[in-house]
Amino acid sequence: MKILITGGAGFIGGHLAEALLKRGDEVVIVDDFSTGSRDNIREVNGVVPQVIEMDISQNPAKLREIIREVDTVFHLAAAVGVELVVNDPVRTINTNIEGSACVVKAAAEFDKRLFIASTSEVYGKSDHELFAESDDLLIGSPYHSRWSYACSKLLDEFYLMAYHQSAGLRGTVVRFFNTVGPRQTGKYGMVVPRFVSNALKNEALKVYGDGGQSRCFCHVHDVVRALLLLLDDDRSIGEIFNIGSDRLITIKELAELVISRLGSSSKLEYIPYEQAYAKGFEDMRRRKPSTEKLRKLVNWQPENPLEQIIDDVAAEILKKKC
């Protein structure tokens, strides 16, 4: 099978490309390398993906021709990370909406299998104990730029579902909940690599807010495994799936676990949200996915605990220093 990954030089895209090559698929990567890295593109058994450097939203005609020649598209290209979203909302909206529109139209035109990567951010300010795919969504005010990301990704979902219903697009939406693991950078605010990097240097771990906000962290290897299972099961077409861990932990507890796991002498430093991001920044206190739908369809559940994630992230950072 010939598979296109937009954003394939990103953290998740690089791991997905590697897994696809291992099972014998041909992989084409399209990336503008604005946040991705060539270090994420790996050789497998002497085979490397074909890499095309371009901005998909600026080259719709070329993207259309690329999609014509593949069997499946994983659309992972997006503006990512809270810091990038807050600091550059225009780029967030343009990248996530215009690029996705080009991908969806071409996939529908040529009857290609399509996966669009969405996010737990679309659940917005909901206070549910568990977030399920059929839940109503509560997005914050447009005065706060952080919601531009949620709205842009949600529009991507509506766009895919509209083409599925009207044109038979063989599309699937996957909502990622804090995917983490080796090769992830803390440059754009990702908390686990940021904490691990500082702990290895015995520097302060900067906790935003009071640290009482809780999240679930899922190993990228488990996420990729879920994507491959969905790819191989046509019952996933026209559906939305949460992909994430069910282990809830506060950010303060995460920082303490990282310090303990790595034997670090680091201390915690609390940073107000408005200093870390922007005035009026809104954060969710709790975000835990229901993955029952995914489990029932393909018998998936995460296999790598948070401790393993921390170990793997630390090992990757130390390997780069050698």
ChimeraX attribute file (.defattr): number of C-alpha atoms within 10 A of each C-alpha:
attribute: neighborCount
match mode: 1-to-1
recipient: residues
	/A:1	12
	/A:2	14
	/A:3	23
	/A:4	26
	/A:5	25
	/A:6	28
	/A:7	28
	/A:8	32
	/A:9	30
	/A:10	28
	/A:11	24
	/A:12	23
	/A:13	25
	/A:14	23
	/A:15	22
	/A:16	25
	/A:17	29
	/A:18	21
	/A:19	17
	/A:20	19
	/A:21	20
	/A:22	14
	/A:23	10
	/A:24	13
	/A:25	15
	/A:26	19
	/A:27	24
	/A:28	21
	/A:29	21
	/A:30	23
	/A:31	24
	/A:32	17
	/A:33	15
	/A:34	12
	/A:35	18
	/A:36	20
	/A:37	17
	/A:38	13
	/A:39	11
	/A:40	20
	/A:41	23
	/A:42	17
	/A:43	13
	/A:44	16
	/A:45	9
	/A:46	7
	/A:47	14
	/A:48	16
	/A:49	23
	/A:50	12
	/A:51	17
	/A:52	15
	/A:53	12
	/A:54	16
	/A:55	19
	/A:56	24
	/A:57	18
	/A:58	13
	/A:59	12
	/A:60	18
	/A:61	12
	/A:62	12
	/A:63	21
	/A:64	19
	/A:65	12
	/A:66	15
	/A:67	21
	/A:68	16
	/A:69	13
	/A:70	19
	/A:71	17
	/A:72	23
	/A:73	23
	/A:74	25
	/A:75	23
	/A:76	23
	/A:77	26
	/A:78	24
	/A:79	23
	/A:80	17
	/A:81	16
	/A:82	17
	/A:83	16
	/A:84	19
	/A:85	22
	/A:86	19
	/A:87	14
	/A:88	15
	/A:89	18
	/A:90	13
	/A:91	15
	/A:92	23
	/A:93	20
	/A:94	15
	/A:95	20
	/A:96	26
	/A:97	21
	/A:98	16
	/A:99	23
	/A:100	28
	/A:101	19
	/A:102	18
	/A:103	24
	/A:104	25
	/A:105	17
	/A:106	20
	/A:107	26
	/A:108	20
	/A:109	15
	/A:110	16
	/A:111	18
	/A:112	20
	/A:113	20
	/A:114	26
	/A:115	26
	/A:116	24
	/A:117	19
	/A:118	27
	/A:119	21
	/A:120	21
	/A:121	22
	/A:122	22
	/A:123	24
	/A:124	19
	/A:125	18
	/A:126	19
	/A:127	13
	/A:128	13
	/A:129	11
	/A:130	15
	/A:131	20
	/A:132	18
	/A:133	20
	/A:134	8
	/A:135	11
	/A:136	11
	/A:137	15
	/A:138	12
	/A:139	16
	/A:140	17
	/A:141	11
	/A:142	10
	/A:143	10
	/A:144	15
	/A:145	22
	/A:146	26
	/A:147	23
	/A:148	23
	/A:149	29
	/A:150	24
	/A:151	21
	/A:152	22
	/A:153	26
	/A:154	21
	/A:155	18
	/A:156	23
	/A:157	22
	/A:158	12
	/A:159	16
	/A:160	28
	/A:161	23
	/A:162	14
	/A:163	19
	/A:164	19
	/A:165	11
	/A:166	9
	/A:167	12
	/A:168	14
	/A:169	24
	/A:170	23
	/A:171	28
	/A:172	25
	/A:173	24
	/A:174	23
	/A:175	22
	/A:176	20
	/A:177	23
	/A:178	22
	/A:179	23
	/A:180	26
	/A:181	27
	/A:182	22
	/A:183	21
	/A:184	21
	/A:185	22
	/A:186	15
	/A:187	13
	/A:188	16
	/A:189	16
	/A:190	18
	/A:191	22
	/A:192	25
	/A:193	24
	/A:194	18
	/A:195	25
	/A:196	26
	/A:197	20
	/A:198	18
	/A:199	25
	/A:200	18
	/A:201	11
	/A:202	16
	/A:203	17
	/A:204	16
	/A:205	24
	/A:206	20
	/A:207	21
	/A:208	21
	/A:209	17
	/A:210	14
	/A:211	18
	/A:212	15
	/A:213	18
	/A:214	19
	/A:215	22
	/A:216	20
	/A:217	24
	/A:218	25
	/A:219	23
	/A:220	25
	/A:221	21
	/A:222	20
	/A:223	24
	/A:224	21
	/A:225	16
	/A:226	23
	/A:227	17
	/A:228	13
	/A:229	16
	/A:230	21
	/A:231	18
	/A:232	10
	/A:233	11
	/A:234	13
	/A:235	12
	/A:236	20
	/A:237	20
	/A:238	19
	/A:239	16
	/A:240	22
	/A:241	25
	/A:242	24
	/A:243	30
	/A:244	26
	/A:245	27
	/A:246	19
	/A:247	15
	/A:248	16
	/A:249	19
	/A:250	17
	/A:251	21
	/A:252	20
	/A:253	14
	/A:254	23
	/A:255	24
	/A:256	18
	/A:257	16
	/A:258	25
	/A:259	22
	/A:260	13
	/A:261	15
	/A:262	16
	/A:263	12
	/A:264	17
	/A:265	13
	/A:266	21
	/A:267	16
	/A:268	16
	/A:269	12
	/A:270	16
	/A:271	16
	/A:272	15
	/A:273	17
	/A:274	13
	/A:275	11
	/A:276	16
	/A:277	20
	/A:278	16
	/A:279	11
	/A:280	11
	/A:281	17
	/A:282	18
	/A:283	13
	/A:284	14
	/A:285	14
	/A:286	20
	/A:287	25
	/A:288	23
	/A:289	26
	/A:290	18
	/A:291	21
	/A:292	16
	/A:293	17
	/A:294	20
	/A:295	15
	/A:296	10
	/A:297	13
	/A:298	15
	/A:299	11
	/A:300	19
	/A:301	19
	/A:302	20
	/A:303	12
	/A:304	14
	/A:305	13
	/A:306	22
	/A:307	12
	/A:308	14
	/A:309	21
	/A:310	23
	/A:311	16
	/A:312	17
	/A:313	22
	/A:314	22
	/A:315	13
	/A:316	15
	/A:317	18
	/A:318	12
	/A:319	9
	/A:320	8
	/A:321	6
	/A:322	5
